[in-house]
Amino acid sequence: MEKYLYIALFAPLVSSLFAALFTARPKKLFTGVIASLLILTSFIASSILLAYILKGGEPVHVTMMTWMATGDLYIPFGFVVDQVSVTMMMVVTLVSTVVHFYSIGYMDHDKGFNRFFAWLSAFVFSMMILVMSDNYAGLFIGWEGVGLCSWGLIGFWFHKESASWAANEAFIMNRIADLGMLIGIFLVYWNTGTLQYDEAFAVMPSLDTATLTWMGIFLFIGAMGKSAQFPLHTWLADAMEGPTPVSALIHAATMVTAGVYLVIRSNELYSLIPNVGLFIASLGAFVALFAASMALVNRDMKRIIAYSTLSQLGYMFAAAGLGAYWVALFHLMAHAFFKALLFLGAGNVMHAMHDELDPFKMGGLKKVMKWTWIMMTIASLALAGIFPFAGFFSKDTILEAAFADHHMVIYGVLLFTAGLTAFYSFRLVALIFHGEERYKIFGIHPHEAYRFMLVAMSPLLLFAIIAGAFQAPFFNMVEEILSAHEYHIHSHVTVWIMLVGTQVFVALAILYAYKKYANSRVKVPDGTSAVENSFIYKLLFNQYYIPYFYEEYLVKAYREISEVFWTKVDMKIVDASVDGIASIIYGTGEKTRAMQSGNLSTMLKWMVVGLVLLLSFAVVFGLAVRYSDKIIVVLSGLGAM
């Protein structure tokens, strides 16, 4: 099985390097095709490894080489394929394969076609390193790799100032969080003597609670940045400046899921510190509601879906924080399918609407984009948690976990958020595909996406429908590594009340969204209505003014402090000192230049002067050595006086 591990890991790297060979050349269709086929190869190898694990095979563990070995520190380039990593490998490679083939059509007219595939495949390779490594150091390499690739992809259209700004924001905010993660990794090594998962986890039960708590906190800070948890969340919506396939990959299978994976992979640590776990669950529930509320009023199609991702990440962290690690991983997997489908559907709409993102300027598109409408509707049903789609099984189990553990506040918040999710999801569907054809006002002539792009999306559509059926086999597979506790409510009556009540609540939210937005009375907002001028609307529309707060009180303050240090310290002290030393040396050189006149008699005179000085120094030094004892006595006497 080792060869399949290497194929799954390195096929994306070969894909990236191949595409990189043609980045300086005009678009070549075969670049995208071959790059996509190599990602498909990685998916096939991952599928073979999944089949092996499902049959009861032992985890595949390989050590390629030694990376660091000094003193007691030993870090290998080691990789492992077990029940958790193979799940992530399947999610990453499946979604990436779809995104790659879809991108052949989406980026068809872009001048950076070849460069795009080089970055995209490198992104996949970095994520594969992250999920397949058997130690925290290897995970961190992949962690930084996806950060770098996200910078290149979010800012792919670097000629746009907004894209460059968004790329820098994502990169810098994640570097802040990564400092916390590095401290956590150092704490793991300092207290366990190793960074290997199995070895470190074996030592952790013998450590004191305070040490374990600090480990868990600092590692989670890294997860907060990568998975955009409050207050490090603002970059996620701004990352929509990148091409839509990038958004699909970031939000569904790679970067933002890395933080959840870190907590799940470190489950043996967090199981020892339930108080930290409760904080993670509470923050997750807050973020789920916080993000959903902002999606209610947003007028950017991609940002609405981005806030949806942020909200669903909150669900995942809530499950992981409550100890339901397998539930968190299952929701991560199910969410990847319908969220990628939503983003790619949004990409179809963007192409049809000439890159328009305001759903209020659309309407009635189901007449010309039937298949995109079907796909986005099914994806939205899965996101809303409607039976029997994938989201129902994963989100319902998270609610069960909160209810069974008697965390009723978390349960209530997540349940209410489920209703908000259904509302904003179908607000978007209604505004885009139903009602009056408002796009005609703007002279837009929409069209359906290329057929092969729709075909490429079909695996995501299939799994958005049937992924929930794999819940029991999935649990049986991962229970050897993750908590084997299944969350069931003891009373069948209670279970049915919860299930039916949740479905009715969600269905009512969907119906209300359709009633409000799927009709001919919807107009393009112009900022004059009473709703748009209300305090709540402005609060939500402006993201609770958090970006404003960061800009005014953090970014500007930092900029002003930096300017002071630049003008007062750097220029007047550092630069002045360096320039002063240079001026002295230069002036000395100017004055001594006369010595190098080339005149023989002048040079002989300077040689005599130098010889006299050298002999004088030798005489003085010799006398000092000869009479050193007397000199010391004299100096001692002077000192005594």
C-alpha positions in Angstrom: 0.0 0.0 0.0 3.0 2.3 0.4 3.1 3.0 -3.4 -0.5 4.2 -3.3 0.4 6.5 -0.4 3.2 8.1 -2.5 1.0 8.4 -5.5 -1.8 10.1 -3.5 0.7 12.5 -1.9 3.0 13.4 -4.9 0.6 13.4 -7.9 -0.6 16.9 -7.0 3.0 18.0 -6.7 3.8 16.7 -10.2 0.6 18.4 -11.4 1.7 21.7 -10.0 5.3 21.4 -11.4 3.9 20.5 -14.8 1.6 23.5 -15.0 4.4 25.7 -13.7 6.5 24.9 -16.7 4.0 26.8 -18.9 3.2 29.7 -16.7 5.1 32.2 -18.9 3.4 30.8 -22.1 0.0 31.4 -23.6 -2.9 29.3 -22.4 -2.6 25.6 -23.3 -5.7 23.5 -22.8 -3.6 20.4 -22.3 -2.0 22.1 -19.2 -5.4 22.1 -17.4 -6.3 18.6 -18.7 -3.1 16.9 -17.6 -3.0 18.8 -14.3 -6.6 17.6 -13.6 -5.8 14.0 -14.6 -3.0 14.0 -12.1 -5.3 15.1 -9.3 -7.7 12.4 -10.4 -4.8 9.9 -10.1 -4.4 11.1 -6.5 -8.1 10.5 -5.9 -7.9 7.0 -7.3 -4.9 6.2 -5.1 -6.8 7.6 -2.1 -9.8 5.5 -2.9 -7.6 2.3 -3.0 -6.2 3.2 0.4 -9.8 3.8 1.7 -10.9 0.4 0.5 -7.9 -1.1 2.2 -8.7 0.6 5.5 -12.4 -0.4 5.3 -11.4 -4.0 4.9 -9.7 -3.8 8.3 -6.1 -3.2 7.1 -3.6 -1.7 9.5 -2.7 2.0 9.1 0.0 2.5 6.4 2.9 4.3 8.0 6.0 5.3 6.0 9.1 7.3 6.9 10.7 8.8 3.8 13.8 10.3 5.4 15.1 12.1 8.5 14.3 15.8 8.4 15.9 17.0 11.7 18.1 15.0 14.1 20.1 17.0 16.7 20.5 16.0 20.3 17.2 14.5 21.5 15.2 16.2 18.6 14.2 13.8 15.9 11.7 14.8 13.2 11.3 12.5 10.2 9.4 13.1 7.0 6.8 10.6 8.0 3.3 10.0 6.7 0.4 7.9 7.9 -2.8 6.7 6.3 -5.3 5.8 9.0 -9.1 6.2 9.4 -8.9 9.9 10.0 -6.3 10.9 7.4 -7.8 8.7 4.7 -11.2 10.4 5.2 -9.5 13.8 4.7 -7.6 12.5 1.7 -10.8 11.4 0.0 -12.5 14.7 0.7 -9.5 16.8 -0.5 -8.9 14.8 -3.7 -12.5 14.3 -4.7 -13.4 18.0 -4.3 -10.1 19.0 -5.9 -10.6 16.7 -8.9 -14.0 18.3 -9.5 -12.7 21.8 -9.0 -9.8 21.2 -11.4 -11.9 19.9 -14.3 -14.5 22.6 -13.6 -11.7 25.2 -13.8 -10.8 24.2 -17.3 -14.1 25.8 -18.4 -14.3 28.6 -15.8 -10.7 29.9 -16.5 -11.0 29.3 -20.2 -10.5 33.0 -21.2 -8.1 34.0 -18.4 -4.6 34.9 -19.4 -3.2 33.3 -16.2 -4.8 29.9 -17.1 -1.5 27.9 -16.7 -0.4 29.8 -13.6 -3.8 29.2 -12.0 -3.4 25.4 -12.3 0.1 25.6 -10.9 -1.1 27.3 -7.8 -4.3 25.2 -7.5 -2.4 21.9 -7.6 0.2 23.2 -5.1 -2.7 24.0 -2.8 -3.8 20.4 -3.0 -0.3 19.1 -2.4 0.1 21.3 0.7 -3.2 20.1 2.1 -2.2 16.4 1.5 1.0 17.0 3.4 -1.0 18.5 6.2 -3.5 15.7 6.6 -1.1 12.8 5.9 1.8 13.8 8.2 2.4 11.7 11.3 3.8 14.5 13.4 3.1 18.1 14.3 6.1 19.4 12.4 5.0 17.9 9.1 1.5 19.2 9.7 2.9 22.6 10.2 4.8 22.4 6.8 1.5 21.7 5.1 -0.2 24.3 7.2 2.1 27.0 6.0 1.9 25.6 2.5 -1.8 26.1 2.2 -1.4 29.6 3.7 1.1 30.5 1.0 -1.0 29.0 -1.8 -4.1 30.7 -0.5 -2.3 34.0 -0.8 -1.4 33.3 -4.4 -4.9 32.2 -5.3 -6.9 34.8 -3.4 -4.7 37.5 -5.0 -4.6 35.6 -8.3 -5.9 38.7 -10.1 -3.2 40.8 -8.5 -3.9 43.8 -10.8 -7.0 44.4 -8.7 -6.2 46.3 -5.6 -9.0 44.6 -3.7 -7.7 41.1 -4.5 -4.1 42.0 -3.4 -5.5 43.5 -0.2 -7.6 40.4 0.5 -4.7 38.1 -0.1 -2.5 40.0 2.3 -5.2 40.2 4.9 -5.6 36.4 4.8 -1.9 35.8 4.9 -1.1 38.2 7.7 -4.1 37.2 9.9 -3.1 33.6 9.6 0.5 34.4 10.5 -0.7 36.0 13.7 -2.6 32.8 14.6 0.3 30.6 13.5 2.5 32.1 16.2 0.1 30.7 18.7 0.2 27.3 17.0 4.0 27.3 17.0 4.1 28.0 20.7 1.7 25.1 21.1 3.9 22.8 19.1 7.0 23.9 21.2 5.0 23.1 24.3 4.2 19.6 23.0 7.9 18.9 22.3 9.1 20.5 25.5 6.9 18.4 27.7 6.7 15.1 25.7 10.1 15.1 24.0 8.6 14.3 20.6 6.3 15.7 17.9 5.1 12.3 16.7 1.4 12.0 17.3 1.3 8.5 18.8 4.4 9.1 21.0 3.2 12.5 22.3 -0.3 11.4 23.0 1.1 8.4 25.0 3.0 10.8 27.3 0.2 13.4 27.7 -1.9 11.6 30.4 1.1 11.8 32.8 1.3 15.6 32.4 -0.4 18.1 34.7 -3.7 19.7 33.7 -2.2 23.3 33.5 0.4 22.2 31.0 -2.1 20.3 28.9 -4.4 23.3 29.0 -1.8 25.7 27.6 -1.0 23.2 24.9 -4.6 22.9 23.9 -5.2 26.7 24.0 -2.2 27.6 21.8 -2.9 24.9 19.3 -6.5 26.1 19.1 -5.3 29.6 18.4 -3.7 28.3 15.2 -7.0 26.5 14.4 -8.9 29.8 15.0 -6.9 31.6 12.3 -7.0 28.9 9.7 -10.7 28.1 10.2 -11.6 31.8 10.6 -13.1 31.7 14.0 -13.9 34.9 15.9 -12.1 37.3 16.2 -9.8 36.1 13.4 -12.7 35.7 10.9 -12.8 38.8 8.7 -10.4 37.4 6.1 -12.8 34.6 5.1 -15.4 36.8 3.4 -12.8 39.0 1.8 -11.1 36.0 0.3 -14.0 35.9 -2.2 -11.9 38.2 -4.3 -10.2 35.1 -5.8 -11.6 33.1 -8.7 -14.7 31.1 -7.7 -13.1 27.6 -8.0 -10.6 28.8 -5.4 -13.4 29.7 -3.1 -14.9 26.3 -3.6 -11.6 24.6 -2.7 -10.7 26.8 0.2 -14.2 26.6 1.8 -15.0 23.0 1.1 -11.9 20.8 1.3 -8.7 22.6 2.1 -7.7 25.6 4.1 -10.6 26.4 6.4 -11.1 22.7 7.3 -7.5 22.4 8.5 -8.3 24.0 11.9 -11.1 21.5 12.5 -8.8 18.7 11.4 -6.1 19.8 13.9 -8.6 19.6 16.8 -9.8 16.2 15.6 -6.3 14.9 15.1 -5.4 16.2 18.7 -8.5 14.6 20.2 -6.5 12.6 22.7 -5.1 16.0 24.1 -8.5 17.7 24.1 -10.2 14.7 25.8 -7.9 15.4 28.8 -8.9 19.1 29.1 -12.7 19.1 28.8 -12.9 22.8 30.0 -10.9 23.9 26.9 -13.2 21.6 24.9 -16.3 23.4 26.3 -14.8 26.8 25.4 -14.2 25.5 21.8 -17.8 24.3 21.6 -19.2 27.5 23.0 -17.1 29.6 20.6 -18.2 27.4 17.8 -21.9 27.8 18.6 -21.4 31.6 18.9 -19.6 31.7 15.5 -22.4 29.6 13.9 -25.0 32.2 14.9 -22.7 35.2 14.4 -21.9 34.3 10.8 -25.5 33.2 10.0 -26.8 36.6 11.1 -24.5 38.5 8.8 -25.6 36.3 5.8 -29.2 37.3 6.4 -28.8 40.8 4.8 -25.7 40.5 2.6 -26.0 41.4 -1.1 -22.9 39.5 -2.4 -23.7 36.0 -3.6 -20.2 34.6 -2.8 -20.0 36.3 0.6 -23.4 34.8 1.6 -22.0 31.4 0.9 -18.8 32.3 2.7 -20.7 33.3 5.8 -22.4 29.9 5.5 -19.1 28.2 5.6 -18.1 30.2 8.6 -21.3 29.2 10.3 -20.9 25.5 9.5 -17.3 25.6 10.8 -18.9 26.7 14.0 -21.0 23.6 14.0 -17.9 21.4 13.5 -16.0 23.1 16.3 -19.1 22.8 18.6 -19.1 19.0 17.9 -15.4 18.6 18.4 -15.4 20.7 21.6 -18.1 18.5 23.0 -16.0 15.4 22.4 -18.0 14.2 19.4 -15.0 14.1 17.1 -16.3 11.6 14.7 -19.5 13.7 14.3 -17.3 16.8 13.6 -15.4 14.9 10.9 -18.5 13.5 9.4 -20.0 17.0 9.1 -16.7 18.2 7.6 -17.0 15.5 4.9 -20.7 16.1 4.2 -20.3 19.9 4.2 -17.5 19.7 1.7 -19.7 18.1 -1.0 -22.7 20.5 -0.8 -20.6 23.6 -0.1 -18.3 23.0 -3.1 -21.4 22.4 -5.2 -22.9 25.7 -4.0 -19.7 27.7 -4.9 -19.4 26.1 -8.3 -23.0 26.8 -9.0 -22.4 30.4 -8.0 -19.5 30.4 -10.5 -22.0 29.4 -13.2 -24.2 32.3 -12.2 -21.3 34.7 -12.2 -20.3 33.7 -15.7 -23.9 34.0 -16.9 -24.3 37.4 -15.3 -21.0 38.9 -16.5 -19.5 38.7 -13.0 -22.4 40.3 -11.3 -22.7 39.3 -7.6 -25.7 41.1 -6.3 -28.6 38.5 -6.3 -31.1 41.4 -6.3 -30.0 42.2 -9.8 -30.8 38.7 -11.0 -34.1 36.8 -10.7 -35.8 34.3 -12.9 -32.6 32.5 -14.0 -34.1 29.1 -13.6 -35.6 29.5 -17.1 -32.1 29.7 -18.7 -30.0 27.9 -16.1 -32.2 24.9 -15.3 -29.3 22.5 -14.2 -27.5 25.1 -12.1 -30.8 25.9 -10.4 -31.4 22.2 -9.6 -27.9 21.8 -8.3 -27.9 24.9 -6.1 -31.4 24.1 -4.8 -30.3 20.5 -3.8 -27.1 21.9 -2.2 -29.1 24.4 -0.3 -31.5 21.7 0.9 -28.5 19.8 2.2 -27.0 22.9 3.8 -30.4 23.6 5.5 -30.4 20.0 6.9 -33.6 18.8 5.1 -34.1 15.0 5.1 -32.8 12.9 3.4 -29.9 15.1 2.1 -26.4 14.9 3.6 -26.6 17.9 5.9 -29.6 16.4 7.7 -27.6 13.5 9.1 -24.5 15.4 10.1 -26.1 18.5 11.6 -28.8 16.5 13.3 -26.1 14.4 15.1 -24.4 17.5 16.3 -27.7 18.7 17.8 -28.1 15.3 19.4 -24.6 15.5 20.9 -25.3 18.9 22.5 -28.7 17.7 23.7 -27.4 14.4 25.1 -24.6 16.2 27.0 -27.2 18.6 28.5 -25.5 21.7 26.9 -28.9 23.2 26.3 -27.7 26.7 25.5 -25.4 25.4 22.8 -28.2 23.2 21.5 -30.6 26.1 21.4 -28.1 28.4 19.6 -27.3 25.7 17.0 -31.0 24.9 16.5 -31.9 28.6 16.0 -29.0 28.9 13.6 -30.3 26.0 11.6 -33.5 28.1 10.9 -31.4 31.1 9.9 -29.3 28.9 7.6 -32.4 27.7 5.9 -33.7 31.2 5.5 -30.6 32.9 4.0 -29.9 29.8 1.8 -33.2 30.0 0.1 -33.3 33.8 0.2 -30.3 33.4 -2.2 -31.9 30.7 -4.3 -35.2 32.7 -4.5 -33.5 35.9 -5.5 -31.3 34.3 -8.2 -33.7 31.8 -9.8 -37.2 32.9 -9.1 -39.4 36.0 -9.4 -39.1 38.8 -12.0 -36.2 38.7 -14.4 -34.5 41.8 -13.0 -31.3 41.3 -15.0 -33.0 42.6 -18.1 -32.9 46.1 -16.7 -29.1 45.9 -16.8 -28.9 44.5 -20.3 -27.5 41.1 -19.3 -28.2 38.0 -21.4 -27.5 35.0 -19.2 -26.7 31.5 -20.4 -26.1 28.1 -18.9 -22.5 26.9 -18.1 -20.6 24.6 -20.4 -22.0 21.0 -20.3 -18.7 19.5 -19.3 -18.6 21.9 -16.3 -22.1 20.6 -15.2 -20.9 17.0 -15.7 -17.8 17.8 -13.5 -20.1 19.0 -10.8 -22.3 15.9 -10.8 -20.2 13.9 -8.3 -20.7 16.6 -5.8 -24.5 16.6 -6.5 -24.6 12.8 -6.0 -22.8 13.0 -2.6 -24.8 15.9 -1.4 -27.8 13.6 -1.8 -26.5 10.3 -0.6 -23.6 11.0 1.8 -25.9 10.7 4.8 -26.3 7.0 4.0 -22.7 6.4 4.9 -23.0 7.6 8.5 -23.1 4.2 10.1 -20.2 2.7 8.0 -18.2 5.9 8.6 -18.7 5.6 12.4 -17.6 2.0 12.3 -14.5 2.9 10.5 -13.3 5.8 12.6 -14.3 4.5 16.1 -10.9 2.9 16.5 -9.2 6.3 16.6 -12.0 8.7 17.6 -14.4 8.6 20.5 -16.6 5.5 20.1 -19.6 7.1 21.9 -22.7 7.4 19.7 -25.0 10.2 20.7 -28.6 9.0 21.1 -31.4 10.4 23.1 -32.8 7.7 25.3 -36.5 8.6 24.8 -37.8 7.8 21.3 -40.6 10.3 21.8 -37.9 13.0 22.5 -36.0 11.9 19.4 -39.1 12.2 17.2 -40.1 15.6 18.7 -36.6 16.9 18.0 -36.4 15.5 14.5 -39.9 16.6 13.4 -39.6 19.9 15.3 -36.3 20.8 13.6 -37.6 19.8 10.2 -40.8 21.9 10.6 -38.8 24.8 11.9 -36.4 24.7 8.9 -39.2 24.1 6.4 -41.0 27.2 7.7 -37.8 29.3 7.3 -37.6 28.1 3.7 -41.2 28.9 3.0 -40.8 32.3 4.5 -37.8 33.0 2.4 -39.7 32.0 -0.7 -42.7 34.1 0.2 -40.6 37.2 0.8 -38.1 36.9 -2.1 -39.5 34.7 -4.9 -42.0 37.1 -6.3 -42.3 40.0 -8.7 -42.5 42.6 -5.9 -38.8 42.3 -5.1 -36.9 45.4 -6.2 -33.2 46.3 -6.3 -32.5 48.0 -2.9 -31.4 51.6 -3.2 -30.7 52.3 0.5 -33.9 54.3 1.1 -36.2 51.7 2.7 -37.0 51.7 6.4 -35.5 48.2 6.7 -32.2 49.3 5.2 -32.0 52.3 7.5 -32.8 50.4 10.6 -30.1 49.9 13.3 -30.2 46.0 13.1 -29.8 46.0 9.3 -26.9 48.4 9.3 -25.3 46.4 12.2 -25.5 43.1 10.3 -24.7 44.6 6.9 -21.5 46.2 8.3 -20.4 42.9 9.9 -21.1 44.3 13.4 -18.5 47.0 12.5 -15.7 44.7 13.4 -13.8 45.3 10.2 -14.2 49.1 10.9 -12.9 48.6 14.4 -9.9 46.7 13.1 -9.1 49.3 10.5 -9.6 52.4 12.8 -8.1 51.1 16.0 -5.7 48.4 15.1 -4.4 48.9 11.5 -4.3 52.7 11.6 -2.7 52.7 15.1 -0.1 50.3 13.9 0.5 52.3 10.8 1.0 55.5 12.9 3.3 53.8 15.3 5.3 52.4 12.4 5.6 55.8 10.8 6.9 57.3 14.1 9.5 54.5 14.3 10.4 55.1 10.7 10.8 58.9 10.9 12.2 59.3 14.4 14.1 56.0 15.1 15.0 54.5 11.8 15.9 57.6 9.9 17.2 59.8 12.6 19.1 57.2 14.7 19.7 54.0 12.8 20.2 55.6 9.3 22.0 58.6 10.8 24.4 56.3 12.7 25.2 54.2 9.6 25.5 57.2 7.4 27.7 58.9 9.9 30.1 56.0 10.1 30.2 55.9 6.3 30.9 59.6 6.1 33.8 59.3 8.6 35.3 56.4 6.6 34.8 58.3 3.3 36.4 61.5 4.7 39.3 59.6 6.1 39.8 58.0 2.7 39.6 61.4 1.0 42.4 62.7 3.3 44.7 59.8 3.0 44.3 59.5 -0.8 47.3 61.8 -1.2 49.5 58.9 0.0 48.7 57.0 -3.2 50.0 59.7 -5.5 52.2 57.4 -7.6 55.2 59.7 -7.0 58.2 57.5 -6.0 59.9 60.0 -3.7 56.6 60.8 -1.9 55.9 57.1 -1.4 59.5 56.5 -0.1 58.9 59.3 2.5 55.7 57.7 3.7 57.5 54.3 3.9 60.2 55.9 6.1 57.4 57.5 8.3 55.7 54.1 8.6 59.0 52.4 9.4 59.8 54.9 12.2 56.3 54.5 13.7 56.6 50.7 13.5 60.0 50.8 15.2 58.8 53.2 17.8 55.9 50.9 18.6 58.3 47.9 18.9 60.6 49.8 21.3 57.7 51.0 23.5 56.2 47.5 23.5 59.6 45.9 24.3 60.3 48.3 27.2 56.8 47.7 28.6 57.3 43.9 28.6 60.8 44.2 30.2 59.8 46.6 33.0 56.2 45.3 33.4 56.8 44.3 37.1 57.9 47.8 38.0 55.1 49.4 36.0 52.6 47.3 37.9 54.1 48.4 41.3 54.0 52.0 40.3 50.4 51.7 39.1 49.5 50.0 42.3 51.0 52.8 44.3 49.2 55.3 42.4 46.0 53.4 42.9 46.6 53.3 46.7 47.0 57.1 46.7 
